[in-house]
Amino acid sequence: MKRRNFLRNSALSTVPVMLNGMKLGAMPFPLSLSQGEENDRVLVIIQLNGGNDGLNCVIPIDQYSALSNLRSNILIPESSLLGIEPTLGFHPAMTGLQSLYGDGEMAIVQGVGYPNQDRSHFRSTDIWTTGSDANEFLSTGWLGRYFNEDHPLYPEGYPNEDYDAPFALTMGSLVSETCQGPLTNYSLALNDPFALAPLSESELGNLPANNYGNELGFLIDAIAQTNAYSGVILDAAESGNNMATYPDGNRLAIQLKNVALLIAGGLKTKVYVCSLGGFDTHAAQIDGETTEGTHAQLLAQLSGAVKAFQDDLKQLGVDERVLTMTFSEFGRQIRSNNSDGTDHGTAAPLMLFGPCVKPGVLGDNPQISLDSEPQAGVPMQYDFRSVYATVLRDWIGVGESDIYDILNPEVQFLPLIEGCTLSTAIQQEVFTETHFRLYPNPASSFTTLEWQSNGQAWTATLLDKWGHEVQLWKGPKTSKKLMTQRINLAPVPAGHYFVHLRQGNQSVTRGIVLQGL
């Protein structure tokens, strides 16, 4: 068994230790990405905690009529939307992101989620941070499995001459589980880079040969290691500077400002994880006017912080080194509730920022039916692990076979990274939209899928309103140019469903109404 596969199936645990506001466990980056100038790319992850309402963030204008019937108490007036495409608009609080989109420094992936969506905050967050299937329980994070492959002896021997800086920082008081390894987390938690007072160190001496002695020895070593990393971080903070103006009173802006400061100061950290909470908007999502309220304030913080961060990176001359992406554990339901809010849903848009992203929108606008069932969510178009896989391959530089071990062999690689002047940039294959028909629709006992084939193996899934798999069909590689597949629906109860087709790196999702026999 490959070691990565062993780690995916292990049940090892970690006891968190906090020193100087930093959780023990520093992450050196893989040897394949040395700390030299040619491999100095940085990944910034922004976690939107609580479940972001994608339909109130990236609004499908071509579905506005249906939305006005299903969420009239929270829907933003069409005249107030910030247009970015003929059929797509931003929440009016997102002026900063509208500017980035217009400048070609933003990509949107529609309908990102996973099969058999779990609408629990805790479980869904666990799935997103570990990169697991919905029915799979992993004790390691998706980045933690990758980092452990190249540095299995950590923390012994770190920091050292080659890896003198922590390679992952979580901006806040709690470390990110995305970097959890089998025995320790490969990330440090950092609140204030200027508030890292040295901790008192003691000599090891003669420690008792028992568990107490082992734990005490680990703590003494960890204090020395933390002091070493703290000194490197403080030196970078004192050497760096910010050139852009960040918005006041913005929690995310403070985190991103510190990230830019440390990058400018020469810190060789490769991954930063930031977060913004409050997106669990069951009630009072709006405040009187639908353009105002909790969600508007959160989107304004996100937009203002990211815009200032990108401006800062550009003025510092390091913007082509940095890729930023968001994620949230799930979207919200299509229908609003009676409390001027939205409940837990399924898929939602995922956003990426930077001059090296392929700008624009990947995927179709969600198709909203006037008679969408209660509790229905936006259907999945792209598995979140396909975004992770693409970032690993086309930004970090991981080989595809390794990515299959880290995530799973069914991930797609999406056209999200494009160009820049970096010599290590990996060229994307051309993405072509799948020609797809679904008929009859509405259907009773059967329906037919018809699509323009790219020759790869294919999978079709029938999903219910919860995003749960009802039926699954698969086919091998084929030389046929036009594929048809008759689907037996007789065993399926009447209702509203979604058909999701994947073939190679192409995906498409369409709604279907089953009328029953």
Stockholm file with secondary structure:
# STOCKHOLM 1.0

chainA/1-517         MKRRNFLRNSALSTVPVMLNGMKLGAMPFPLSLSQGEENDRVLVIIQLNGGNDGLNCVIPIDQYSALSNLRSNILIPESSLLGIEPTLGFHPAMTGLQSLYGDGEMAIVQGVGYPNQDRSHFRSTDIWTTGSDANEFLSTGWLGRYFNEDHPLYPEGYPNEDYDAPFALTMGSLVSETCQGPLTNYSLALNDPFALAPLSESELGNLPANNYGNELGFLIDAIAQTNAYSGVILDAAESGNNMATYPDGNRLAIQLKNVALLIAGGLKTKVYVCSLGGFDTHAAQIDGETTEGTHAQLLAQLSGAVKAFQDDLKQLGVDERVLTMTFSEFGRQIRSNNSDGTDHGTAAPLMLFGPCVKPGVLGDNPQISLDSEPQAGVPMQYDFRSVYATVLRDWIGVGESDIYDILNPEVQFLPLIEGCTLSTAIQQEVFTETHFRLYPNPASSFTTLEWQSNGQAWTATLLDKWGHEVQLWKGPKTSKKLMTQRINLAPVPAGHYFVHLRQGNQSVTRGIVLQGL
#=GR chainA/1-517 SS CCHHHHHHHCCCCCCCCEETTEESCCCCCCTTSCSSGGGCCEEEEEEETTCCCGGGTEEEGGGHHHHHHHSTTTCCCGGGSEEEETTEEECTTCHHHHHHHHTTCEEEEEEEECSSCCCCHHHHHHHHHHTCCTTCCCSSCHHHHHHHHHCTTTTTTCSCSSCCSCSEEEESSSCCGGGBCSSSBSCEEESCTTCCCCCCCCCCCSCCSSHHHHHHHHHHHHHHHHHHHHHHHHHHHHHCCCCSCCCTTCHHHHHHHHHHHHHHTTCCCCEEEEEECCCCCSSCSSCSSTTSSHHHHHHHHHHHHHHHHHHHHHHHTCGGGEEEEEECSCCBBSSCCTTSSCCBCSCEEEEEESTTBCCEEESCCCCCCTTCCTTCBCCCSEEHHHHHHHHIIIIICCCHHHHHHHSCTTCCCCSCBCCCSCTTCCCCCCCCCCCEEEESSSBSSEEEEEEECCSSCEEEEEECTTSCEEEEEEECCCCCSEEEEEEECTTSCSEEEEEEEEETTEEEEEEEEECCC
#=GC SS_cons         CCHHHHHHHCCCCCCCCEETTEESCCCCCCTTSCSSGGGCCEEEEEEETTCCCGGGTEEEGGGHHHHHHHSTTTCCCGGGSEEEETTEEECTTCHHHHHHHHTTCEEEEEEEECSSCCCCHHHHHHHHHHTCCTTCCCSSCHHHHHHHHHCTTTTTTCSCSSCCSCSEEEESSSCCGGGBCSSSBSCEEESCTTCCCCCCCCCCCSCCSSHHHHHHHHHHHHHHHHHHHHHHHHHHHHHCCCCSCCCTTCHHHHHHHHHHHHHHTTCCCCEEEEEECCCCCSSCSSCSSTTSSHHHHHHHHHHHHHHHHHHHHHHHTCGGGEEEEEECSCCBBSSCCTTSSCCBCSCEEEEEESTTBCCEEESCCCCCCTTCCTTCBCCCSEEHHHHHHHHIIIIICCCHHHHHHHSCTTCCCCSCBCCCSCTTCCCCCCCCCCCEEEESSSBSSEEEEEEECCSSCEEEEEECTTSCEEEEEEECCCCCSEEEEEEECTTSCSEEEEEEEEETTEEEEEEEEECCC
//
